[in-house]
Amino acid sequence: MTEETTVSQGLNAISDSAKYDAACKRVLSEKQILARLLNACLEEYKDCDVDEIAEQYIEGEPQISIVPVMPDEGGKAKPSTGSGSIITGMDTEDKSVNEGAILYDIRFRASLPGSGERVDLIINIEAQVDFYPGYPLIVRAFYYACRMISSQYGREFKNSRYGDIKKVYTIWICTNPPAARRNTVTRYHVAEENLVGAAKEAVKNYDLLSVVMICLGGPEGDNYEGILRMLDVLLSCETSVSTKREILENDYGIKMSEGLESEVSGMCNLSEAVLAKGEARGEARGEARGEARGINIGRVENTLSSIRNIMETLGLSEEQAMAALKVPVEEQVKYRALLRQ
């Protein structure tokens, strides 16, 4: 029997849409992908080789974390024994007694080149389809970053040892941004600004959180290169697995191992299923709405004809005819307007 991939192991009992979301997160969790994200988006790794980042600076054994943790309870996640090179390193849930739960898509630790520290950064990756979920997405991103700072108490530092706080990054990959944001990468961070005088503080003491917004846009727009093209190809629902493999291997040096190719293939298959179901639902809804609209139009025409007939035959007014037919009061204005057309 063929061994199940890491995608199929935990996805047997959920919908295709949920499976697709989970598959995307698992593909993005590959060390090779994370290393290229860090190299392209984080100042600390811009001069590093991507293989060096993947092998030396991203912390954690290739394991899959399946048990969420509540920080207030001080527990630890229990990783499963999966194959592939997916990163866990940290719990993916922050839950405070007073603030409720936050589920991170991906969260892991990384060390800085030449620092000698085991952990210097805590990094979160989020895949987001809806750029306008009812609030500014950037505000949610900053909330995530702030929670990643505050949740370090009792983990990274205790009592008043605030100097042990680790810098956090939250990187948001937006697959369906508005036109003005397509094919852009934007970083938001803390900066020093002197209002009076010229004081200088060590950057590491205030540069503790950064938000990076990666907005994909496709080949039709400008700036379609580098990390934007790589992610667009990787997450595309239209590009075949063979084409993805060719581009990712030849243009980005991503080694398409059997495990990674299985994950990408599974994601493509799931995307087709999601699209097919969406189209089927749309057709069914369209047919149902069309049928309902047809029935409604027929009912209105019949009622209108009956009102006219009663008015002519019995010499009744509009109001008297509608009263005789027991037309609801809230619909009588509509029929008066139709009678005068």
C-alpha distance (Angstrom), angle and dihedral (degrees) to the residues before:
residue distance angle dihedral
M1 . . .
T2 3.81 . .
E3 3.78 113.2 .
E4 3.79 113.1 -111.9
T5 3.78 118.1 -112.8
T6 3.78 119.6 -117.4
V7 3.80 88.9 -101.8
S8 3.80 95.8 56.0
Q9 3.81 95.2 43.6
G10 3.77 95.3 72.7
L11 3.78 103.2 24.3
N12 3.78 107.0 67.3
A13 3.80 98.0 106.2
I14 3.82 103.7 43.0
S15 3.78 135.6 80.7
D16 3.80 125.1 -86.3
S17 3.80 90.7 -109.9
A18 3.80 92.2 52.6
K19 3.79 89.8 43.9
Y20 3.80 90.4 52.8
D21 3.81 92.0 50.6
A22 3.79 90.5 49.2
A23 3.81 91.6 46.9
C24 3.83 90.8 52.6
K25 3.79 90.6 51.9
R26 3.79 91.9 49.0
V27 3.81 92.3 50.0
L28 3.81 90.7 48.4
S29 3.82 88.6 49.5
E30 3.80 91.9 65.0
K31 3.80 111.1 116.7
Q32 3.79 92.0 -128.7
I33 3.81 91.0 56.6
L34 3.80 94.6 43.2
A35 3.80 91.0 49.8
R36 3.80 91.4 55.5
L37 3.80 91.4 47.3
L38 3.80 90.4 52.7
N39 3.80 92.3 46.6
A40 3.81 93.0 50.2
C41 3.80 101.1 39.0
L42 3.81 109.8 27.2
E43 3.78 120.5 72.8
E44 3.78 90.1 -148.9
Y45 3.83 93.4 65.0
K46 3.81 103.9 33.3
D47 3.83 92.7 107.3
C48 3.81 95.6 43.0
D49 3.78 128.3 101.5
V50 3.80 110.4 -111.9
D51 3.81 92.8 -129.9
E52 3.79 89.0 51.9
I53 3.81 90.4 52.0
A54 3.80 92.0 49.3
E55 3.79 95.4 46.3
Q56 3.79 103.1 35.4
Y57 3.80 113.0 20.2
I58 3.82 107.3 37.3
E59 3.78 106.1 82.2
G60 3.76 125.1 -138.6
E61 3.77 143.1 54.0
P62 3.79 117.8 -90.0
Q63 3.79 97.2 -89.5
I64 3.80 136.8 133.6
S65 3.80 118.0 -123.2
I66 3.81 111.4 -144.0
V67 3.81 104.2 162.5
P68 3.82 116.3 75.3
V69 3.80 120.0 -143.1
M70 3.78 133.4 -141.6
P71 3.81 106.7 -141.9
D72 3.80 92.0 -151.0
E73 3.80 88.8 61.7
G74 3.79 93.7 49.1
G75 3.80 95.0 -134.4
K76 3.77 127.9 148.5
A77 3.77 131.2 -132.6
K78 3.77 119.0 -106.4
P79 3.80 110.0 -137.8
S80 3.76 122.7 -143.1
T81 3.78 122.9 -131.4
G82 3.78 102.7 -107.6
S83 3.77 131.5 157.8
G84 3.79 125.1 -119.5
S85 3.77 131.1 49.8
I86 3.78 102.6 -72.7
I87 3.78 117.0 149.2
T88 3.75 126.2 -131.8
G89 3.80 110.1 153.8
M90 3.81 92.3 145.1
D91 3.77 141.9 38.0
T92 3.79 114.4 -90.1
E93 3.80 95.7 -146.1
D94 3.78 128.9 70.7
K95 3.77 112.9 -168.8
S96 3.75 124.2 174.5
V97 3.81 122.6 -173.9
N98 3.79 90.3 -122.8
E99 3.81 101.7 33.1
G100 3.79 106.4 44.2
A101 3.79 128.0 -135.2
I102 3.79 130.4 -37.4
L103 3.76 118.5 -170.6
Y104 3.78 113.6 -154.8
D105 3.80 117.9 -154.2
I106 3.80 93.2 -141.1
R107 3.79 130.1 -5.5
F108 3.79 128.2 173.8
R109 3.79 144.0 151.2
A110 3.79 129.5 -110.6
S111 3.80 137.4 -175.5
L112 3.79 125.1 -136.9
P113 3.79 123.7 -114.8
G114 3.79 110.5 -93.0
S115 3.79 94.9 -0.7
G116 3.79 97.1 111.6
E117 3.81 88.8 -146.0
R118 3.79 121.0 127.9
V119 3.79 92.2 -139.5
D120 3.79 126.9 17.4
L121 3.79 103.0 151.4
I122 3.79 137.9 36.3
I123 3.79 111.4 -153.7
N124 3.80 132.4 -166.7
I125 3.82 126.0 -166.9
E126 3.80 120.5 -162.1
A127 3.82 127.7 -172.8
Q128 3.81 110.3 -153.3
V129 3.81 128.7 -177.2
D130 3.82 101.3 176.0
F131 3.81 110.8 62.8
Y132 3.84 91.3 -176.7
P133 3.83 105.7 44.7
G134 3.82 91.7 159.0
Y135 3.82 96.9 -71.9
P136 3.83 137.8 48.1
L137 3.80 105.6 -71.7
I138 3.81 91.5 -146.4
V139 3.82 89.4 62.3
R140 3.78 90.6 56.5
A141 3.81 89.6 47.8
F142 3.81 91.1 55.0
Y143 3.79 90.1 47.7
Y144 3.78 89.5 54.9
A145 3.80 90.2 49.7
C146 3.80 92.1 49.4
R147 3.80 91.4 49.4
M148 3.78 89.3 51.2
I149 3.80 88.0 55.4
S150 3.80 97.6 44.8
S151 3.81 94.3 43.6
Q152 3.82 90.0 61.4
Y153 3.78 90.2 78.6
G154 3.77 107.6 109.1
R155 3.78 90.8 12.7
E156 3.80 108.3 57.2
F157 3.80 98.2 11.8
K158 3.79 140.0 13.2
N159 3.78 136.2 -156.8
S160 3.81 109.4 -10.4
R161 3.80 99.6 -23.0
Y162 3.79 94.1 120.9
G163 3.79 90.7 152.8
D164 3.81 87.7 75.6
I165 3.79 93.5 64.2
K166 3.80 111.3 122.9
K167 3.78 121.9 -133.3
V168 3.81 113.6 -109.8
Y169 3.78 133.1 -149.1
T170 3.78 126.5 -167.9
I171 3.81 114.6 -167.2
W172 3.80 118.5 -166.3
I173 3.80 120.3 -160.5
C174 3.80 107.0 -159.9
T175 3.80 112.7 -164.8
N176 3.81 98.3 -176.7
P177 3.82 108.7 34.2
P178 3.83 125.9 159.8
A179 3.80 116.8 -86.3
A180 3.80 93.9 -100.8
R181 3.82 91.5 57.4
R182 3.80 99.9 44.0
N183 3.81 117.7 125.2
T184 3.79 94.3 8.6
V185 3.79 134.9 127.2
T186 3.80 115.0 -161.0
R187 3.79 129.3 -178.6
Y188 3.82 125.1 -157.8
H189 3.79 118.1 -167.8
V190 3.80 145.8 150.9
A191 3.80 115.4 -83.7
E192 3.79 134.3 -178.7
E193 3.81 117.2 -112.9
N194 3.80 122.2 -176.3
L195 3.80 112.0 -145.8
V196 3.80 94.1 174.8
G197 3.78 124.3 13.5
A198 3.79 128.7 -8.3
A199 3.81 107.3 -81.4
K200 3.79 117.4 165.7
E201 3.78 125.4 -154.0
A202 3.79 124.7 -173.3
V203 3.80 106.5 -94.3
K204 3.81 92.5 -131.7
N205 3.81 90.1 63.0
Y206 3.82 95.6 62.8
D207 3.79 106.6 16.6
L208 3.80 92.2 84.9
L209 3.79 103.8 133.0
S210 3.79 136.7 33.8
V211 3.79 133.9 178.0
V212 3.81 121.3 -153.0
M213 3.80 120.5 -166.5
I214 3.82 115.0 -161.8
C215 3.80 109.9 -170.1
L216 3.80 114.8 -170.1
G217 3.77 120.3 -149.2
G218 3.80 112.8 167.0
P219 3.80 132.9 -119.9
E220 3.82 94.6 -61.5
G221 3.81 93.0 74.3
D222 3.79 135.4 63.4
N223 3.83 124.2 -88.8
Y224 3.80 92.5 34.7
E225 3.78 96.4 156.7
G226 3.78 142.7 87.1
I227 3.79 117.1 18.8
L228 3.83 92.2 -5.3
R229 3.79 93.4 58.9
M230 3.80 92.7 41.0
L231 3.81 93.2 54.0
D232 3.80 92.9 42.0
V233 3.81 90.8 54.2
L234 3.79 92.5 43.1
L235 3.81 95.2 50.8
S236 3.80 98.9 33.4
C237 3.80 117.0 128.1
E238 3.82 92.5 -158.9
T239 3.82 102.2 47.8
S240 3.80 115.3 91.1
V241 3.79 121.7 -123.7
S242 3.81 92.0 -113.9
T243 3.82 91.6 53.2
K244 3.78 91.1 46.4
R245 3.78 90.7 51.0
E246 3.80 92.4 50.3
I247 3.82 94.5 49.1
L248 3.80 96.3 41.9
E249 3.80 93.6 47.4
N250 3.80 100.0 39.7
D251 3.81 101.0 35.6
Y252 3.81 102.1 30.3
G253 3.79 104.8 25.7
I254 3.80 92.4 -124.5
K255 3.77 109.7 158.4
M256 3.79 105.4 -133.3
S257 3.78 98.7 -146.2
E258 3.79 118.9 -171.7
G259 3.80 89.8 -102.3
L260 3.82 95.2 50.4
E261 3.80 92.8 44.4
S262 3.80 89.7 51.0
E263 3.81 90.0 51.6
V264 3.81 92.4 48.8
S265 3.81 91.8 45.8
G266 3.79 91.0 49.1
M267 3.81 90.3 49.8
C268 3.83 91.3 51.2
N269 3.80 92.2 49.1
L270 3.78 90.9 49.1
S271 3.81 92.0 48.4
E272 3.82 89.4 54.5
A273 3.81 90.2 50.3
V274 3.81 91.8 48.9
L275 3.81 91.9 48.7
A276 3.81 92.4 46.5
K277 3.80 91.8 50.2
G278 3.80 90.6 46.5
E279 3.81 91.6 51.6
A280 3.82 91.1 46.8
R281 3.80 91.3 49.6
G282 3.79 90.4 47.6
E283 3.80 92.3 51.0
A284 3.81 91.8 46.7
R285 3.79 91.8 48.4
G286 3.78 90.9 46.7
E287 3.79 92.2 51.2
A288 3.80 92.1 46.5
R289 3.79 92.3 48.2
G290 3.80 91.4 46.4
E291 3.78 91.8 49.9
A292 3.79 92.1 46.9
R293 3.79 90.9 47.7
G294 3.80 90.9 50.1
I295 3.80 91.6 51.1
N296 3.80 90.9 48.1
I297 3.81 93.1 49.7
G298 3.81 90.6 49.1
R299 3.80 91.5 50.4
V300 3.81 92.4 50.4
E301 3.82 92.5 49.0
N302 3.81 91.8 49.0
T303 3.80 92.7 49.1
L304 3.79 91.9 46.5
S305 3.83 91.3 51.0
S306 3.83 90.8 49.1
I307 3.82 91.7 51.7
R308 3.82 91.2 51.6
N309 3.81 92.7 47.4
I310 3.81 93.4 50.6
M311 3.80 91.9 46.8
E312 3.82 91.6 52.2
T313 3.82 97.8 40.2
L314 3.80 99.4 42.8
G315 3.79 99.5 24.6
L316 3.79 93.2 -122.3
S317 3.80 128.0 157.3
E318 3.84 122.1 -114.0
E319 3.79 91.2 -99.3
Q320 3.81 93.4 47.8
A321 3.82 92.7 47.7
M322 3.82 92.7 49.5
A323 3.79 90.9 46.2
A324 3.83 90.1 52.0
L325 3.83 89.8 51.2
K326 3.81 90.7 44.4
V327 3.82 93.1 -124.9
P328 3.84 107.7 -178.5
V329 3.81 112.7 -102.8
E330 3.83 91.9 -124.2
E331 3.84 89.9 58.0
Q332 3.80 98.1 46.0
V333 3.84 94.5 84.9
K334 3.82 89.1 56.9
Y335 3.82 92.5 51.6
R336 3.80 92.9 46.7
A337 3.80 89.1 55.3
L338 3.83 91.3 48.2
L339 3.81 92.1 49.1
R340 3.81 90.8 54.9
Q341 3.83 95.0 50.6
